[in-house]
Amino acid sequence: MPMTESHPHPRPGSAPKSAIPGPAGLPVLGSMLDLRRDSLGTFQNARRAHGDVVRLEAGPPGLRSVFHAVFAPEGVQQILASQATNFRKDHPLYEEVRQSFGNGLLTSQDTDYLRQRRLVQPLFTKRRVDSYAAAVTTEADTLVDRWRTADAHTVDLIPEMNRLALRTVARILFGLDAGAAEDAFHRCAPVINAYVVRRAYVPVKVPRDWPTPGNRKARAATDELNALCDRIIADRRAAGATAGQTADEGDDLLSLLAAAGNDEDGSLDATEVREQVLIFLLAGHETTATSLAFTLHLLARHPEEQTRVREEIERVLGDRTPTAADLDRLPYLTQALKESMRLYPAAPVVSRRAVAATEIGGFRIPAGADVVVAPWVTHRNPDLWEDPERFDPQRFAPEREAERHRYAWFPFGGGPRACIGQHFSMLESVLALATLLRAYELDAVDQEVPVAAGITLQATGPARVRLRPRDGAGGTPASGGARAAR
């Protein structure tokens, strides 16, 4: 049975309480310094000490930010699903993301969101996503070949998986090589991420148009990414024109975005196309890269699990290239991926703002309150997960998944704002992992990888592994042979 902890919970059926418990913090700054130093650890400690609904205060009196954290799966379901209309993306974090990245599908609301979702949804049907499998395996095969020249056969999985995921999503978005975009994204995205998170949680914000060093640096990074997206879009359209295509022809996502539209919703204008492309490139590649890097690193730290996963891959695939049809044929690999996403959810904290007062977990959340749910914390709750820090893919065997609350595990969010790219992320991850693990055995160099919460989960240290090529790592089943089998 799962372990339990001693902390106060309201009695079922009792009247809502208005005094929500929480850490006292420092007399002047509250929990501000703790949240800046280690927000994920602060949230975990708050749940242990105060329960599943916690009030946190940060900042000096008169400028203090107050928000409520909800950790129980029942409360998470209220916020993301059953009462989703009462919890909007009006939280300061989303406003900062909106200012930096535009009003794309991640940040838009109300009629803008519904219109964009209807326009974009056909691009993410299972049939359409399954057609991207060849792009995934092409990029994974390229990485298999490149790793043969790795210095001392040691690589850091964090930048390697970022590069793989970015090249894959760029190939699918544009049908083009992502080489020209790599340096710009890896240079600019961290600058913008840090700027957005910092501004979201400071009590007083300097206007963005003031010429401070931080504003200028972030503006330059944003302008560079916008210009890059515009240039890639123009190049892709020019390439299509050379091939005799119009802007809305072709199978890549950019062509499909340009063609998206109907009588009711119209189509996406040029700015909207750029904003969707930017969100897909940034959010799409960072989240999948996180899942890939930590799954490989956890398997490197647990050789017995790595062996079991590899045996399944070899039994199912033999020498052939994996396809979308293999997603259901690799259940243990999928379980290992899901367990990695439990321990290292790419979106560790999700923010909302309450429209009306709401009872959650026996407490009254006031109207206008900023609210967060934290997969990082809920996924580590020992009331839900026995020995929660242990890596155990068997937690996600079908019969055990069926026993758990739907929102005990929610790396893709949930409800009407659930991640539209969930199937794409799972397909890309499983096929890339199968390709890499068939070619190499991995031994962990770094046993622990420090992380911090940004817009997505950020590794703050390396995740190095030693590569041991297997039979087939060069001109063999995992590389040349796989390409020949296409």
MIDOTI-319278 format. One record per residue (C-alpha): residue number from 1; x, z, y. Coordinates in steps of 0.2 Angstrom, whole numbers, plus 5000, padded with zeros to 4 digits. Example, Ala and Ser with C-alpha at 12.3 -4.5 7.8 and 13.67 -1.06 7.14 Angstrom:
% MIDOTI-319278
NODE  resi     u     w     v
NODE     1  5062  5039  4978
NODE     2  5068  5036  4995
This chain:
% MIDOTI-319278
NODE  resi     u     w     v
NODE     1  5000  5000  5000
NODE     2  5006  4997  5018
NODE     3  5014  5012  5026
NODE     4  5005  5020  5041
NODE     5  5010  5029  5056
NODE     6  5003  5043  5066
NODE     7  4996  5038  5083
NODE     8  4980  5041  5092
NODE     9  4965  5029  5088
NODE    10  4947  5031  5094
NODE    11  4934  5035  5081
NODE    12  4924  5021  5076
NODE    13  4907  5021  5085
NODE    14  4913  5032  5098
NODE    15  4910  5029  5117
NODE    16  4922  5018  5125
NODE    17  4936  5027  5134
NODE    18  4943  5023  5151
NODE    19  4959  5032  5150
NODE    20  4970  5020  5140
NODE    21  4986  5028  5134
NODE    22  5003  5021  5138
NODE    23  5021  5026  5142
NODE    24  5024  5035  5158
NODE    25  5040  5026  5162
NODE    26  5051  5031  5177
NODE    27  5043  5040  5191
NODE    28  5045  5026  5204
NODE    29  5047  5010  5193
NODE    30  5037  5014  5178
NODE    31  5041  5003  5163
NODE    32  5049  4989  5174
NODE    33  5067  4992  5168
NODE    34  5062  4994  5150
NODE    35  5052  4978  5150
NODE    36  5067  4969  5159
NODE    37  5080  4975  5147
NODE    38  5070  4973  5131
NODE    39  5051  4968  5133
NODE    40  5049  4965  5114
NODE    41  5056  4982  5109
NODE    42  5046  4990  5123
NODE    43  5030  4983  5116
NODE    44  5034  4989  5099
NODE    45  5038  5007  5105
NODE    46  5022  5007  5115
NODE    47  5012  5003  5099
NODE    48  5021  5016  5089
NODE    49  5018  5030  5101
NODE    50  5001  5025  5109
NODE    51  4991  5014  5097
NODE    52  4984  4997  5097
NODE    53  4978  4997  5115
NODE    54  4991  5002  5128
NODE    55  4992  5002  5147
NODE    56  5009  4998  5155
NODE    57  5014  5000  5173
NODE    58  5029  4991  5181
NODE    59  5036  4992  5198
NODE    60  5036  5004  5213
NODE    61  5020  5012  5220
NODE    62  5010  5000  5230
NODE    63  5018  4985  5222
NODE    64  5015  4990  5204
NODE    65  5009  4978  5191
NODE    66  4997  4985  5178
NODE    67  4993  4976  5161
NODE    68  4986  4980  5144
NODE    69  4993  4976  5128
NODE    70  4982  4974  5112
NODE    71  4990  4974  5095
NODE    72  4977  4976  5082
NODE    73  4971  4960  5074
NODE    74  4953  4964  5078
NODE    75  4957  4965  5096
NODE    76  4968  4949  5096
NODE    77  4953  4940  5088
NODE    78  4942  4946  5103
NODE    79  4954  4940  5116
NODE    80  4959  4923  5108
NODE    81  4943  4918  5098
NODE    82  4926  4928  5098
NODE    83  4927  4932  5117
NODE    84  4939  4918  5122
NODE    85  4929  4913  5137
NODE    86  4931  4931  5145
NODE    87  4950  4929  5144
NODE    88  4957  4915  5154
NODE    89  4975  4908  5157
NODE    90  4975  4916  5175
NODE    91  4989  4928  5170
NODE    92  5004  4926  5182
NODE    93  5015  4919  5168
NODE    94  5004  4904  5166
NODE    95  5003  4901  5185
NODE    96  5022  4900  5185
NODE    97  5022  4889  5170
NODE    98  5009  4878  5179
NODE    99  5019  4877  5195
NODE   100  5035  4872  5186
NODE   101  5029  4860  5172
NODE   102  5012  4854  5179
NODE   103  4994  4856  5174
NODE   104  4996  4849  5156
NODE   105  4987  4854  5140
NODE   106  4996  4871  5139
NODE   107  4991  4877  5156
NODE   108  4975  4868  5161
NODE   109  4958  4876  5161
NODE   110  4939  4873  5162
NODE   111  4934  4855  5164
NODE   112  4953  4849  5166
NODE   113  4957  4857  5149
NODE   114  4942  4851  5140
NODE   115  4945  4833  5146
NODE   116  4963  4833  5142
NODE   117  4960  4840  5125
NODE   118  4947  4827  5121
NODE   119  4959  4813  5126
NODE   120  4974  4820  5117
NODE   121  4965  4826  5101
NODE   122  4965  4809  5092
NODE   123  4984  4809  5093
NODE   124  4985  4824  5082
NODE   125  4973  4820  5068
NODE   126  4980  4824  5051
NODE   127  4981  4805  5047
NODE   128  4990  4801  5064
NODE   129  5003  4816  5062
NODE   130  5006  4811  5044
NODE   131  5012  4794  5050
NODE   132  5026  4803  5060
NODE   133  5035  4809  5043
NODE   134  5047  4794  5043
NODE   135  5054  4799  5060
NODE   136  5056  4817  5055
NODE   137  5066  4812  5039
NODE   138  5076  4799  5049
NODE   139  5083  4812  5061
NODE   140  5086  4825  5047
NODE   141  5096  4813  5037
NODE   142  5106  4809  5053
NODE   143  5110  4828  5054
NODE   144  5115  4829  5036
NODE   145  5128  4815  5039
NODE   146  5134  4823  5055
NODE   147  5136  4840  5047
NODE   148  5149  4833  5035
NODE   149  5161  4833  5050
NODE   150  5157  4851  5056
NODE   151  5172  4861  5061
NODE   152  5177  4872  5047
NODE   153  5160  4868  5039
NODE   154  5152  4881  5051
NODE   155  5138  4877  5063
NODE   156  5127  4887  5075
NODE   157  5109  4884  5069
NODE   158  5102  4888  5087
NODE   159  5109  4873  5096
NODE   160  5108  4862  5080
NODE   161  5090  4864  5077
NODE   162  5086  4862  5096
NODE   163  5095  4846  5095
NODE   164  5086  4840  5079
NODE   165  5069  4845  5086
NODE   166  5071  4837  5103
NODE   167  5078  4821  5095
NODE   168  5063  4821  5083
NODE   169  5049  4824  5096
NODE   170  5057  4811  5107
NODE   171  5058  4798  5094
NODE   172  5039  4801  5090
NODE   173  5034  4802  5109
NODE   174  5044  4786  5114
NODE   175  5050  4777  5099
NODE   176  5067  4778  5107
NODE   177  5084  4787  5104
NODE   178  5084  4804  5113
NODE   179  5103  4804  5116
NODE   180  5101  4802  5135
NODE   181  5089  4816  5137
NODE   182  5098  4829  5126
NODE   183  5110  4835  5139
NODE   184  5097  4836  5153
NODE   185  5085  4846  5143
NODE   186  5097  4858  5136
NODE   187  5104  4861  5154
NODE   188  5088  4862  5164
NODE   189  5076  4870  5152
NODE   190  5084  4887  5151
NODE   191  5086  4887  5170
NODE   192  5067  4884  5172
NODE   193  5062  4896  5158
NODE   194  5072  4911  5165
NODE   195  5065  4907  5183
NODE   196  5047  4906  5177
NODE   197  5048  4923  5167
NODE   198  5057  4932  5181
NODE   199  5044  4927  5194
NODE   200  5029  4931  5183
NODE   201  5034  4949  5182
NODE   202  5041  4954  5199
NODE   203  5029  4963  5210
NODE   204  5033  4953  5225
NODE   205  5037  4934  5224
NODE   206  5047  4925  5236
NODE   207  5038  4908  5241
NODE   208  5045  4894  5230
NODE   209  5049  4883  5246
NODE   210  5060  4896  5253
NODE   211  5079  4890  5251
NODE   212  5085  4904  5241
NODE   213  5099  4901  5228
NODE   214  5087  4904  5214
NODE   215  5073  4893  5221
NODE   216  5085  4879  5224
NODE   217  5093  4880  5207
NODE   218  5076  4880  5199
NODE   219  5069  4866  5210
NODE   220  5084  4855  5206
NODE   221  5081  4858  5187
NODE   222  5063  4854  5188
NODE   223  5066  4838  5199
NODE   224  5079  4832  5186
NODE   225  5067  4834  5171
NODE   226  5053  4826  5181
NODE   227  5064  4811  5185
NODE   228  5070  4810  5167
NODE   229  5052  4809  5161
NODE   230  5048  4796  5173
NODE   231  5063  4786  5169
NODE   232  5060  4787  5150
NODE   233  5042  4782  5152
NODE   234  5047  4767  5163
NODE   235  5060  4762  5150
NODE   236  5048  4763  5136
NODE   237  5035  4753  5145
NODE   238  5049  4740  5149
NODE   239  5054  4739  5131
NODE   240  5036  4736  5126
NODE   241  5034  4723  5139
NODE   242  5050  4714  5132
NODE   243  5042  4715  5115
NODE   244  5026  4707  5121
NODE   245  5016  4724  5122
NODE   246  5006  4730  5136
NODE   247  5008  4749  5141
NODE   248  4994  4755  5129
NODE   249  5001  4746  5114
NODE   250  5012  4753  5100
NODE   251  5012  4768  5088
NODE   252  5022  4780  5098
NODE   253  5014  4795  5107
NODE   254  5017  4788  5124
NODE   255  5008  4772  5120
NODE   256  4994  4782  5113
NODE   257  4993  4793  5128
NODE   258  4993  4778  5140
NODE   259  4978  4771  5130
NODE   260  4969  4787  5128
NODE   261  4952  4787  5136
NODE   262  4933  4784  5135
NODE   263  4918  4781  5146
NODE   264  4915  4800  5148
NODE   265  4933  4806  5152
NODE   266  4941  4791  5159
NODE   267  4960  4790  5155
NODE   268  4976  4800  5160
NODE   269  4983  4795  5177
NODE   270  5002  4793  5179
NODE   271  5005  4811  5184
NODE   272  4995  4818  5169
NODE   273  5004  4807  5157
NODE   274  5021  4814  5164
NODE   275  5014  4832  5163
NODE   276  5008  4830  5145
NODE   277  5025  4821  5140
NODE   278  5035  4836  5148
NODE   279  5024  4849  5139
NODE   280  5026  4840  5122
NODE   281  5045  4838  5124
NODE   282  5048  4856  5130
NODE   283  5035  4866  5121
NODE   284  5035  4855  5106
NODE   285  5054  4855  5102
NODE   286  5058  4873  5107
NODE   287  5044  4881  5096
NODE   288  5049  4870  5081
NODE   289  5067  4873  5083
NODE   290  5065  4891  5083
NODE   291  5055  4890  5067
NODE   292  5069  4879  5059
NODE   293  5083  4889  5065
NODE   294  5077  4906  5059
NODE   295  5070  4900  5042
NODE   296  5087  4892  5038
NODE   297  5096  4908  5044
NODE   298  5085  4920  5034
NODE   299  5087  4909  5018
NODE   300  5106  4910  5022
NODE   301  5105  4929  5022
NODE   302  5095  4929  5006
NODE   303  5103  4918  4993
NODE   304  5091  4922  4980
NODE   305  5076  4915  4990
NODE   306  5087  4900  4995
NODE   307  5090  4896  4977
NODE   308  5071  4897  4973
NODE   309  5067  4886  4988
NODE   310  5080  4873  4983
NODE   311  5074  4873  4965
NODE   312  5057  4869  4971
NODE   313  5063  4855  4982
NODE   314  5073  4847  4969
NODE   315  5059  4848  4956
NODE   316  5047  4840  4968
NODE   317  5057  4827  4976
NODE   318  5071  4822  4964
NODE   319  5081  4809  4974
NODE   320  5068  4802  4985
NODE   321  5064  4805  5003
NODE   322  5050  4818  5007
NODE   323  5034  4811  5014
NODE   324  5019  4819  5021
NODE   325  5011  4820  5004
NODE   326  5024  4833  4999
NODE   327  5018  4846  5011
NODE   328  5006  4853  4999
NODE   329  5019  4851  4984
NODE   330  5031  4863  4992
NODE   331  5022  4879  4993
NODE   332  5036  4891  4991
NODE   333  5046  4882  5005
NODE   334  5030  4883  5016
NODE   335  5029  4902  5012
NODE   336  5047  4905  5017
NODE   337  5043  4895  5033
NODE   338  5028  4906  5037
NODE   339  5037  4922  5033
NODE   340  5051  4916  5046
NODE   341  5037  4913  5058
NODE   342  5030  4931  5055
NODE   343  5047  4938  5059
NODE   344  5052  4926  5073
NODE   345  5036  4919  5081
NODE   346  5040  4906  5093
NODE   347  5027  4912  5105
NODE   348  5031  4931  5104
NODE   349  5019  4936  5118
NODE   350  5003  4928  5124
NODE   351  4995  4932  5141
NODE   352  4977  4932  5147
NODE   353  4967  4939  5161
NODE   354  4950  4947  5158
NODE   355  4935  4940  5168
NODE   356  4923  4954  5164
NODE   357  4925  4972  5158
NODE   358  4927  4972  5139
NODE   359  4928  4985  5126
NODE   360  4942  4983  5114
NODE   361  4947  4995  5101
NODE   362  4936  5009  5108
NODE   363  4944  5007  5126
NODE   364  4937  4999  5141
NODE   365  4948  4984  5148
NODE   366  4943  4982  5166
NODE   367  4938  4966  5174
NODE   368  4953  4957  5182
NODE   369  4965  4966  5170
NODE   370  4980  4956  5164
NODE   371  4981  4957  5145
NODE   372  4994  4952  5132
NODE   373  4993  4950  5114
NODE   374  5010  4950  5105
NODE   375  5013  4942  5088
NODE   376  5030  4950  5088
NODE   377  5022  4967  5087
NODE   378  5007  4963  5076
NODE   379  5017  4954  5064
NODE   380  5028  4970  5062
NODE   381  5014  4982  5061
NODE   382  5017  4993  5045
NODE   383  4998  4996  5044
NODE   384  4997  4977  5040
NODE   385  5013  4972  5032
NODE   386  5022  4983  5020
NODE   387  5041  4986  5024
NODE   388  5038  4974  5039
NODE   389  5056  4970  5043
NODE   390  5060  4963  5025
NODE   391  5060  4945  5022
NODE   392  5048  4941  5008
NODE   393  5040  4924  5007
NODE   394  5028  4930  4993
NODE   395  5018  4938  5007
NODE   396  5011  4921  5010
NODE   397  5005  4917  4992
NODE   398  4987  4911  4993
NODE   399  4979  4926  4986
NODE   400  4989  4938  4997
NODE   401  4985  4928  5013
NODE   402  4966  4929  5008
NODE   403  4967  4948  5008
NODE   404  4973  4949  5026
NODE   405  4964  4949  5043
NODE   406  4964  4931  5050
NODE   407  4974  4938  5065
NODE   408  4987  4948  5056
NODE   409  4997  4932  5058
NODE   410  4995  4920  5072
NODE   411  5010  4911  5077
NODE   412  5000  4896  5083
NODE   413  4988  4907  5093
NODE   414  4969  4905  5088
NODE   415  4952  4901  5094
NODE   416  4948  4887  5106
NODE   417  4966  4887  5113
NODE   418  4975  4886  5097
NODE   419  4990  4875  5097
NODE   420  4985  4857  5095
NODE   421  5001  4853  5087
NODE   422  5000  4865  5072
NODE   423  5000  4852  5058
NODE   424  5013  4842  5067
NODE   425  5025  4858  5068
NODE   426  5022  4862  5050
NODE   427  5025  4844  5044
NODE   428  5041  4842  5054
NODE   429  5047  4859  5048
NODE   430  5044  4857  5030
NODE   431  5051  4840  5029
NODE   432  5067  4844  5039
NODE   433  5070  4860  5029
NODE   434  5068  4850  5013
NODE   435  5080  4837  5018
NODE   436  5094  4850  5024
NODE   437  5092  4862  5010
NODE   438  5094  4849  4997
NODE   439  5110  4843  5005
NODE   440  5118  4860  5009
NODE   441  5119  4878  5003
NODE   442  5120  4890  5018
NODE   443  5130  4906  5019
NODE   444  5126  4917  5034
NODE   445  5141  4921  5046
NODE   446  5130  4931  5058
NODE   447  5119  4944  5049
NODE   448  5108  4948  5064
NODE   449  5103  4936  5079
NODE   450  5098  4945  5095
NODE   451  5082  4938  5104
NODE   452  5072  4940  5120
NODE   453  5055  4934  5125
NODE   454  5055  4920  5137
NODE   455  5041  4907  5138
NODE   456  5046  4905  5120
NODE   457  5057  4916  5109
NODE   458  5075  4914  5115
NODE   459  5090  4918  5104
NODE   460  5103  4927  5115
NODE   461  5117  4926  5102
NODE   462  5123  4914  5088
NODE   463  5115  4911  5071
NODE   464  5131  4904  5062
NODE   465  5131  4898  5044
NODE   466  5144  4891  5033
NODE   467  5139  4874  5025
NODE   468  5143  4870  5007
NODE   469  5139  4852  5003
NODE   470  5130  4850  4987
NODE   471  5131  4835  4975
NODE   472  5123  4822  4986
NODE   473  5128  4827  5004
NODE   474  5136  4811  5007
NODE   475  5130  4794  5000
NODE   476  5119  4804  4988
NODE   477  5101  4809  4985
NODE   478  5101  4819  5002
NODE   479  5109  4806  5012
NODE   480  5113  4788  5008
NODE   481  5102  4789  4992
NODE   482  5087  4795  5002
NODE   483  5088  4781  5014
NODE   484  5090  4768  5001
NODE   485  5074  4775  4993
NODE   486  5064  4772  5008
